[in-house]
Amino acid sequence: MSERETMEYDLVVVGAGPAGLAFAIRTKQLNPDITVCVIEKASTIGAQILSGAVIETAPLDRLLPDWRSAPPPICVPVTKDEFWWLRDHQSGIKAPIAPPQMNNHGNVIVSLGALCAWLAPQAEALGVDVFPGYAAAEALFDEAGAVNGVRIGDMGIARDGTHKPGYTEGIDIRAKVTVLAEGCRGHISKTLIKAFDLDAASDPQTYGIGIKELWQLPPGRGEAGKVVHTTGWPLANDTYGGSFLYHLDNDRVAVGFVVGLDYPDPNFSPFEAFQQFKHHPNVKGLLEGGTIVSAGARAIIEGGLQSLPKVEMPGAILIGDSAGLVNVPKIKGTHQAIASGMLAAEHLVATQLNPAGWDAALRASPVVAELKKVRNIRPGFNKGLWRGLINAAWETVTRGASPWTLKNHADWSSLEKLGQYEAPKKDYVDRTLAPRDRLASVYFAATEHDEDQPVHLKVADTSICIDRCTTEYGNPCQRFCPAGVYEIVQDEAGKRLQINAANCVHCKTCDIKDPYQIITWVTPEGGSGPNYQNL
């Protein structure tokens, strides 16, 4: 068997998101002689990045002080904030002022995908090698057991494991330090956190799912710079979440819905809740007559300080959402990602590329200090909306000075079984706005997978799906997946699980919410997956 082709760098960065690109840029600013490559599984940089996104600009100001002279293609200063409590499907109450965490004065609305596509050539101009379309399939280790790079997944393998005519063996990228910037629930990050027991001293990580659509509105309807957040309907009192509407330029609006994945209702569908939300009078009048440009979904890491794993291991470090640095009350993680990437670059350059001490450096930084102030707000909602709001007000006023720290619990463990959960009566909403179903939404995600490649959603024991899950939970994978990947079908062979892997938008929700924890998301062929436009 021939030796794999190998490339060698001082640093390999897995993921061309804001954390990975900020890290690469800052490293080259400090020492141009350090060799750096960034690999990205998407077909183009930014094609699989999805976020709100209203960003705080201070870290970007430090990274690229002159960035406003040639800003990203979508960059709209916030002009006004609104916060609404939707009482039911017909009414809502507007707060006199937005909560302090949602005061966006001085912030800008961006497309995070477009921001990353704008950052990548600036990294390349400094000498960083940026490789889109290359999916890191697994970590590599040296003889001592330290991480020393990643293996790019093979291309051209058929579903049955045989080599197709265009088969290409993936290369090994060896590096002195591997920087994991994969974003939320990255496959290699998840594997290494387990392998090195990095979460031994932290609470279980918690997540949400964010579903987003970009709409083109009729001329004159948009209000560039307007930011609206809501809570309440259509979510039950025991389900954390809310919505956002971010008005871009040229009569475009980003409409999104976020649901905490610790919801208890086995029949709940985040995608359907989002579609209901769009029919509220506050929203439907805005969207009617408009058209969807792009749509997608992504898991959001929500555990904060309590769930922060150790972020260093022999030969590798975690940054950005691979570590879990989102400030959930602000609904913001981009500024934390950029700041952590810069800080990690400064640490590695100062230590001659030694990961040791990175965990202590991050925990002593303003990045984690920000998480500490808000650590109790998200878990405070585990007891319901109203107790959560009261707790959030207390934590905000005291700036997180409470002498206690609330605990996080694994999201999958919160799902109740059929018959144990009494669902609240749902308001009926007529579905008139697009998309009518999840398959239509997948179309707007422009997701592409070669049908004849190995299924990248690994189910350890599919008999559980039929023998237990059908009766215990009613196969919730058919509802929590926003892309219709999982389907229970009945044919001549009987009832079975069908995995429509080509629909997958790489949100990772199944890997998180499956109540038996038998689903594992792994990287498909490089370039596969969604191709978002300005999400």
C-alpha positions as CSV (number, residue, x, y, z in Angstrom):
1,M,0.0,0.0,0.0
2,S,1.4,3.4,-1.1
3,E,2.3,6.1,1.4
4,R,-0.2,8.9,1.6
5,E,0.9,12.3,0.2
6,T,1.9,14.5,3.1
7,M,2.0,18.3,3.5
8,E,3.8,19.9,6.4
9,Y,3.0,23.2,8.1
10,D,3.8,24.8,11.4
11,L,0.1,25.3,12.1
12,V,-3.0,23.7,10.5
13,V,-6.4,25.3,11.2
14,V,-9.5,23.2,10.8
15,G,-12.4,25.5,9.7
16,A,-12.4,28.8,7.9
17,G,-14.9,30.6,10.2
18,P,-14.2,33.8,12.0
19,A,-12.1,32.1,14.7
20,G,-9.9,30.2,12.3
21,L,-9.3,33.1,9.9
22,A,-8.7,35.6,12.7
23,F,-6.2,33.1,14.2
24,A,-4.4,32.7,10.8
25,I,-4.3,36.5,10.2
26,R,-3.0,37.4,13.6
27,T,-0.3,34.7,13.5
28,K,1.0,36.0,10.2
29,Q,0.9,39.6,11.6
30,L,3.0,38.6,14.5
31,N,5.5,36.3,12.7
32,P,5.3,36.0,8.8
33,D,7.8,33.1,8.9
34,I,5.3,30.7,10.6
35,T,3.6,28.5,8.0
36,V,-0.1,28.3,8.3
37,C,-2.8,26.5,6.3
38,V,-6.6,26.7,6.8
39,I,-8.8,23.9,5.5
40,E,-12.5,24.2,5.0
41,K,-15.0,21.4,4.2
42,A,-17.4,23.7,2.3
43,S,-17.0,24.1,-1.5
44,T,-16.2,27.8,-1.0
45,I,-15.3,29.9,2.0
46,G,-18.4,31.0,3.8
47,A,-20.8,28.6,2.0
48,Q,-21.6,26.7,5.2
49,I,-21.4,29.6,7.7
50,L,-24.7,30.5,9.2
51,S,-25.3,33.0,12.0
52,G,-27.7,35.9,12.8
53,A,-25.5,38.0,12.6
54,V,-25.2,41.2,14.5
55,I,-21.6,41.6,15.6
56,E,-19.7,43.7,18.0
57,T,-16.8,45.2,16.1
58,A,-14.1,45.7,18.8
59,P,-12.2,42.5,18.1
60,L,-12.3,43.1,14.3
61,D,-11.1,46.7,15.0
62,R,-8.1,45.2,16.7
63,L,-7.4,42.6,14.1
64,L,-7.8,44.9,11.0
65,P,-7.9,48.5,12.2
66,D,-8.6,49.8,8.7
67,W,-11.4,47.4,7.8
68,R,-14.1,50.1,7.5
69,S,-12.2,51.6,4.5
70,A,-13.2,48.4,2.5
71,P,-15.9,46.7,4.6
72,P,-17.5,43.3,3.9
73,P,-20.1,43.3,1.1
74,I,-23.0,43.2,3.7
75,C,-22.3,45.5,6.6
76,V,-25.3,47.6,7.9
77,P,-25.0,49.7,11.1
78,V,-27.8,49.0,13.5
79,T,-30.2,51.9,13.7
80,K,-32.8,50.7,16.1
81,D,-33.7,47.8,18.5
82,E,-37.1,46.3,19.3
83,F,-38.0,43.5,21.7
84,W,-41.4,41.9,21.6
85,W,-43.2,39.3,23.8
86,L,-45.6,37.5,21.5
87,R,-48.6,36.5,23.7
88,D,-50.3,34.2,21.1
89,H,-50.7,33.8,17.4
90,Q,-52.5,37.2,17.1
91,S,-51.0,39.6,19.6
92,G,-47.7,40.9,21.1
93,I,-46.4,43.4,23.5
94,K,-43.4,45.6,22.6
95,A,-41.0,46.3,25.5
96,P,-40.4,50.0,26.3
97,I,-36.7,49.3,25.9
98,A,-34.7,46.3,24.7
99,P,-32.9,44.2,27.4
100,P,-29.4,45.5,28.0
101,Q,-27.8,42.5,26.3
102,M,-29.8,43.3,23.2
103,N,-28.7,46.9,23.0
104,N,-27.0,46.9,19.6
105,H,-25.9,50.5,19.4
106,G,-22.6,50.6,17.6
107,N,-22.9,47.1,16.2
108,V,-23.3,46.1,12.6
109,I,-25.5,43.5,10.8
110,V,-23.5,41.2,8.5
111,S,-23.7,38.0,6.6
112,L,-21.2,35.9,8.5
113,G,-20.7,33.8,5.3
114,A,-19.8,37.0,3.4
115,L,-17.6,38.2,6.2
116,C,-15.6,35.0,6.1
117,A,-15.3,35.1,2.3
118,W,-14.0,38.7,2.8
119,L,-11.5,37.7,5.5
120,A,-10.0,34.7,3.6
121,P,-8.2,36.7,0.9
122,Q,-6.8,39.0,3.6
123,A,-5.3,35.9,5.2
124,E,-4.0,34.7,1.9
125,A,-2.4,38.1,1.2
126,L,-0.3,37.5,4.4
127,G,0.9,34.1,3.2
128,V,-1.8,31.8,4.6
129,D,-2.7,28.8,2.5
130,V,-6.5,28.5,2.4
131,F,-8.0,25.3,1.0
132,P,-11.8,25.1,0.6
133,G,-13.4,21.8,-0.4
134,Y,-11.1,19.8,1.9
135,A,-12.8,18.0,4.7
136,A,-10.7,17.0,7.7
137,A,-11.9,13.4,8.4
138,E,-9.8,12.5,11.4
139,A,-7.0,13.7,13.6
140,L,-3.4,12.3,13.3
141,F,-1.2,11.4,16.2
142,D,2.5,11.0,16.8
143,E,4.2,8.1,18.6
144,A,3.7,9.8,21.9
145,G,0.0,10.1,21.4
146,A,0.0,13.9,20.7
147,V,-2.1,15.3,17.8
148,N,0.2,16.2,14.9
149,G,-2.2,17.1,12.1
150,V,-5.3,15.9,10.3
151,R,-6.2,13.5,7.4
152,I,-8.3,14.9,4.6
153,G,-11.1,12.5,3.7
154,D,-10.8,10.4,0.6
155,M,-12.8,11.5,-2.5
156,G,-14.6,9.1,-4.9
157,I,-15.7,6.3,-2.5
158,A,-19.0,4.7,-3.4
159,R,-21.7,4.0,-0.9
160,D,-20.7,0.4,-0.8
161,G,-17.1,1.3,0.0
162,T,-15.6,0.6,-3.4
163,H,-13.5,3.1,-5.3
164,K,-15.2,5.0,-8.1
165,P,-13.2,6.0,-11.3
166,G,-12.5,9.4,-9.8
167,Y,-11.1,8.1,-6.5
168,T,-8.5,10.3,-4.9
169,E,-6.8,9.4,-1.7
170,G,-6.9,12.2,1.0
171,I,-3.6,13.8,2.0
172,D,-2.2,14.0,5.5
173,I,-1.5,17.5,6.7
174,R,1.1,17.3,9.5
175,A,1.6,20.3,11.8
176,K,3.3,21.2,15.0
177,V,0.0,22.5,16.4
178,T,-3.5,21.7,15.1
179,V,-6.0,24.5,15.7
180,L,-9.6,23.3,15.9
181,A,-12.0,26.1,14.7
182,E,-14.7,23.8,13.3
183,G,-17.6,25.7,15.0
184,C,-20.4,24.1,17.0
185,R,-20.2,20.3,17.5
186,G,-17.3,19.8,15.1
187,H,-16.6,16.1,14.3
188,I,-12.9,16.2,15.1
189,S,-13.4,18.5,18.1
190,K,-16.0,16.2,19.6
191,T,-13.7,13.2,19.0
192,L,-10.7,14.8,20.7
193,I,-12.7,16.2,23.6
194,K,-13.7,12.6,24.4
195,A,-10.3,11.1,23.6
196,F,-8.4,13.5,25.9
197,D,-11.3,13.7,28.5
198,L,-11.3,17.5,28.1
199,D,-14.8,17.8,29.6
200,A,-14.1,15.9,32.7
201,A,-14.4,19.0,34.9
202,S,-17.2,20.7,33.1
203,D,-21.0,20.3,32.8
204,P,-22.4,18.6,29.7
205,Q,-22.5,20.9,26.7
206,T,-25.9,22.4,25.7
207,Y,-27.1,23.6,22.4
208,G,-29.8,25.3,20.4
209,I,-30.9,25.0,16.8
210,G,-31.0,28.2,14.7
211,I,-33.1,28.2,11.5
212,K,-32.6,31.2,9.2
213,E,-34.0,32.5,5.9
214,L,-32.9,35.5,3.9
215,W,-35.9,37.3,2.2
216,Q,-36.0,39.8,-0.6
217,L,-38.9,42.2,0.3
218,P,-41.0,44.3,-2.0
219,P,-39.3,47.7,-2.8
220,G,-39.5,50.2,0.1
221,R,-40.6,47.7,2.8
222,G,-37.2,47.2,4.5
223,E,-35.8,49.4,7.2
224,A,-32.0,49.0,6.9
225,G,-30.4,48.6,10.3
226,K,-33.6,47.7,12.2
227,V,-33.1,44.8,14.7
228,V,-36.1,43.0,16.2
229,H,-36.0,40.1,18.7
230,T,-39.0,38.2,20.1
231,T,-39.8,35.7,22.8
232,G,-42.9,33.8,23.6
233,W,-45.3,32.3,21.0
234,P,-45.2,29.9,19.3
235,L,-43.0,28.3,22.0
236,A,-44.4,26.7,25.1
237,N,-43.4,28.1,28.5
238,D,-41.0,25.1,29.0
239,T,-39.1,25.7,25.8
240,Y,-36.3,28.2,25.5
241,G,-35.9,30.3,22.4
242,G,-37.1,33.2,20.3
243,S,-36.7,34.9,17.0
244,F,-34.8,37.6,15.2
245,L,-35.5,39.9,12.2
246,Y,-32.4,41.8,11.0
247,H,-33.0,44.3,8.2
248,L,-30.2,44.5,5.7
249,D,-29.8,47.0,2.9
250,N,-31.6,46.8,-0.5
251,D,-34.9,45.6,1.1
252,R,-33.5,42.4,2.4
253,V,-34.3,40.9,5.8
254,A,-32.8,38.0,7.7
255,V,-35.5,36.1,9.6
256,G,-34.4,33.5,12.1
257,F,-35.7,31.3,14.9
258,V,-33.7,29.7,17.7
259,V,-34.9,26.9,20.0
260,G,-33.0,25.4,22.9
261,L,-32.4,21.7,22.3
262,D,-33.4,20.9,25.9
263,Y,-37.0,21.0,25.0
264,P,-39.1,18.2,26.6
265,D,-41.9,17.7,24.0
266,P,-41.2,14.6,21.8
267,N,-43.6,15.8,19.2
268,F,-42.1,19.3,18.9
269,S,-40.6,20.4,15.6
270,P,-38.4,23.5,15.6
271,F,-38.9,23.9,11.8
272,E,-42.7,23.9,12.1
273,A,-42.5,26.4,15.0
274,F,-40.4,28.7,12.8
275,Q,-43.0,28.5,10.0
276,Q,-45.8,29.3,12.5
277,F,-43.8,32.3,13.8
278,K,-43.6,33.7,10.3
279,H,-47.4,33.9,10.2
280,H,-47.7,36.1,13.3
281,P,-49.2,39.5,12.3
282,N,-46.0,41.2,13.3
283,V,-44.1,39.2,10.7
284,K,-46.5,38.0,8.0
285,G,-47.2,41.6,6.8
286,L,-43.5,42.2,6.4
287,L,-42.8,39.0,4.4
288,E,-46.0,38.8,2.2
289,G,-45.1,39.5,-1.4
290,G,-41.4,38.8,-0.8
291,T,-39.3,35.9,-1.9
292,I,-36.8,33.6,-0.1
293,V,-33.3,33.9,-1.3
294,S,-31.5,31.4,0.9
295,A,-32.3,29.2,3.9
296,G,-30.4,27.0,6.3
297,A,-30.0,25.7,9.8
298,R,-27.2,25.3,12.3
299,A,-26.7,24.1,15.9
300,I,-25.7,26.9,18.3
301,I,-23.5,26.1,21.3
302,E,-25.1,27.4,24.5
303,G,-23.4,25.9,27.5
304,G,-21.2,28.9,28.3
305,L,-18.8,28.9,31.3
306,Q,-20.1,25.8,33.0
307,S,-19.7,23.7,29.9
308,L,-16.3,25.1,28.7
309,P,-14.0,22.1,28.3
310,K,-10.3,22.2,28.7
311,V,-9.1,23.9,25.5
312,E,-5.6,22.5,25.1
313,M,-4.3,19.0,24.6
314,P,-0.9,17.6,23.4
315,G,-0.5,19.1,19.9
316,A,-3.8,20.9,19.6
317,I,-6.1,23.6,20.8
318,L,-9.7,24.6,20.6
319,I,-10.9,28.1,19.7
320,G,-14.2,29.8,18.9
321,D,-17.3,27.7,18.9
322,S,-15.2,24.5,19.0
323,A,-14.6,25.6,22.6
324,G,-18.1,27.0,23.2
325,L,-17.7,30.8,23.6
326,V,-21.1,32.1,22.6
327,N,-22.6,34.8,24.8
328,V,-26.2,33.4,24.7
329,P,-28.1,36.3,26.3
330,K,-26.5,38.6,23.6
331,I,-27.1,35.9,20.9
332,K,-23.6,36.6,19.8
333,G,-20.4,34.6,19.3
334,T,-18.6,36.2,16.4
335,H,-16.7,38.8,18.5
336,Q,-15.8,36.0,20.9
337,A,-14.6,33.8,18.1
338,I,-12.4,36.5,16.6
339,A,-11.0,37.5,20.0
340,S,-10.2,33.9,20.9
341,G,-8.5,33.3,17.6
342,M,-6.3,36.4,18.1
343,L,-5.5,35.4,21.7
344,A,-4.6,31.9,20.7
345,A,-2.3,33.2,17.9
346,E,-0.6,35.5,20.4
347,H,-0.1,32.6,22.9
348,L,1.4,30.2,20.3
349,V,3.7,32.8,18.9
350,A,4.9,33.8,22.3
351,T,5.5,30.1,23.4
352,Q,7.2,29.0,20.2
353,L,4.1,27.0,19.2
354,N,3.5,25.2,22.5
355,P,-0.2,24.6,23.3
356,A,0.6,24.3,27.0
357,G,-0.8,27.2,28.9
358,W,-3.5,28.1,26.3
359,D,-6.3,26.9,28.6
360,A,-5.1,29.2,31.5
361,A,-4.6,32.1,29.1
362,L,-8.1,31.8,27.7
363,R,-9.7,31.5,31.2
364,A,-7.8,34.6,32.4
365,S,-9.0,36.6,29.3
366,P,-11.9,39.0,28.8
367,V,-13.4,36.3,26.5
368,V,-14.2,34.1,29.5
369,A,-14.8,37.0,31.8
370,E,-17.7,37.9,29.5
371,L,-19.1,34.3,29.8
372,K,-18.8,34.4,33.6
373,K,-21.0,37.5,33.9
374,V,-23.9,35.7,32.0
375,R,-23.3,32.1,33.2
376,N,-26.6,31.8,35.0
377,I,-28.9,33.3,32.5
378,R,-29.4,30.5,30.0
379,P,-29.7,27.7,32.6
380,G,-32.2,29.9,34.5
381,F,-34.7,29.2,31.8
382,N,-34.8,25.5,32.7
383,K,-37.6,26.2,35.1
384,G,-39.7,28.0,32.5
385,L,-40.0,31.4,30.7
386,W,-41.1,33.6,33.6
387,R,-38.7,32.3,36.2
388,G,-36.0,32.5,33.5
389,L,-36.8,36.2,32.8
390,I,-36.8,37.1,36.5
391,N,-33.5,35.3,37.0
392,A,-32.1,37.0,33.9
393,A,-33.1,40.4,35.3
394,W,-31.3,39.6,38.6
395,E,-28.2,38.4,36.9
396,T,-28.1,41.4,34.6
397,V,-28.5,43.9,37.5
398,T,-25.8,42.1,39.5
399,R,-23.5,41.6,36.5
400,G,-23.3,37.9,37.3
401,A,-22.1,38.5,40.9
402,S,-24.4,35.7,42.3
403,P,-22.4,33.4,44.6
404,W,-23.8,30.3,42.8
405,T,-23.4,28.8,39.4
406,L,-26.4,27.0,37.9
407,K,-25.8,23.6,36.3
408,N,-26.3,22.4,32.7
409,H,-27.7,19.1,31.7
410,A,-27.3,17.2,28.4
411,D,-30.1,18.2,26.0
412,W,-31.0,14.6,24.9
413,S,-31.8,13.7,28.5
414,S,-34.6,16.3,28.7
415,L,-36.8,14.7,26.1
416,E,-39.8,13.1,27.7
417,K,-41.5,10.0,26.5
418,L,-44.8,9.7,24.7
419,G,-47.6,9.8,27.3
420,Q,-45.4,11.5,29.9
421,Y,-45.6,14.9,28.4
422,E,-48.8,16.9,28.2
423,A,-48.3,19.3,25.3
424,P,-50.0,22.7,25.5
425,K,-52.9,23.3,23.1
426,K,-51.4,24.8,19.8
427,D,-52.9,27.7,17.9
428,Y,-53.8,26.7,14.4
429,V,-51.9,28.7,11.8
430,D,-52.6,28.6,8.1
431,R,-49.4,27.9,6.1
432,T,-49.4,30.5,3.2
433,L,-45.8,31.7,3.2
434,A,-43.0,29.7,1.6
435,P,-41.4,27.2,2.1
436,R,-44.4,24.8,2.5
437,D,-42.2,21.9,3.8
438,R,-38.7,21.0,4.8
439,L,-37.8,19.7,1.3
440,A,-38.6,23.1,-0.1
441,S,-36.4,24.6,2.5
442,V,-33.5,22.2,1.6
443,Y,-33.8,23.6,-2.0
444,F,-33.1,27.1,-0.7
445,A,-30.1,25.8,1.2
446,A,-28.7,24.6,-2.2
447,T,-27.3,21.5,-0.5
448,E,-25.4,19.0,-2.7
449,H,-24.1,15.6,-1.9
450,D,-23.1,12.9,-4.3
451,E,-25.8,10.3,-3.7
452,D,-23.3,7.5,-4.2
453,Q,-21.0,8.2,-1.3
454,P,-20.9,6.6,2.2
455,V,-23.8,7.9,4.4
456,H,-22.2,10.4,6.8
457,L,-24.9,10.0,9.4
458,K,-23.9,6.9,11.4
459,V,-26.6,5.1,13.4
460,A,-25.1,2.6,15.7
461,D,-28.1,0.3,15.9
462,T,-31.1,1.0,13.7
463,S,-33.2,-1.7,15.4
464,I,-33.5,0.7,18.3
465,C,-35.3,3.1,16.0
466,I,-38.0,0.6,15.3
467,D,-38.1,-1.6,18.4
468,R,-37.9,1.1,21.0
469,C,-37.9,4.6,19.7
470,T,-41.2,4.2,17.8
471,T,-43.1,3.4,20.9
472,E,-41.1,5.4,23.5
473,Y,-40.6,8.7,21.7
474,G,-42.4,8.4,18.4
475,N,-39.2,8.7,16.3
476,P,-38.5,12.4,17.1
477,C,-35.6,12.4,14.5
478,Q,-38.4,13.0,11.9
479,R,-39.2,16.3,13.7
480,F,-36.0,17.7,15.2
481,C,-34.1,17.4,11.9
482,P,-34.9,20.6,9.8
483,A,-34.0,18.9,6.5
484,G,-36.1,15.7,6.4
485,V,-33.0,13.5,6.6
486,Y,-34.6,10.8,8.8
487,E,-37.7,9.0,7.7
488,I,-39.5,5.9,9.0
489,V,-40.8,3.9,6.0
490,Q,-42.9,0.8,5.6
491,D,-42.2,-1.5,2.6
492,E,-42.0,-5.2,1.8
493,A,-39.2,-5.6,4.2
494,G,-41.2,-4.1,7.0
495,K,-40.7,-0.9,9.0
496,R,-37.2,0.6,8.8
497,L,-35.3,3.8,9.1
498,Q,-34.4,5.5,5.9
499,I,-31.6,8.1,5.9
500,N,-31.9,10.8,3.2
501,A,-28.3,11.9,3.7
502,A,-28.3,14.1,0.5
503,N,-30.8,16.5,2.3
504,C,-28.4,17.1,5.2
505,V,-27.5,20.8,5.9
506,H,-24.8,19.8,8.5
507,C,-26.7,21.4,11.4
508,K,-25.7,18.5,13.8
509,T,-29.0,18.5,15.6
510,C,-29.4,14.8,15.3
511,D,-26.0,14.2,16.9
512,I,-27.1,16.3,19.8
513,K,-30.9,15.6,20.4
514,D,-31.2,11.8,19.7
515,P,-32.4,10.4,23.0
516,Y,-30.4,7.2,22.7
517,Q,-27.2,9.0,21.6
518,I,-26.7,6.5,18.7
519,I,-26.4,9.0,15.9
520,T,-22.9,10.3,15.0
521,W,-22.4,13.0,12.3
522,V,-19.2,12.6,10.4
523,T,-17.8,14.7,7.6
524,P,-18.9,13.7,4.1
525,E,-16.7,14.3,1.0
526,G,-15.1,17.7,0.9
527,G,-17.3,20.3,-0.9
528,S,-20.5,18.4,0.0
529,G,-23.3,20.1,1.9
530,P,-25.1,23.4,1.8
531,N,-24.1,26.4,-0.3
532,Y,-25.6,29.3,1.5
533,Q,-26.0,32.7,0.0
534,N,-25.3,35.5,2.4
535,L,-26.5,33.7,5.5
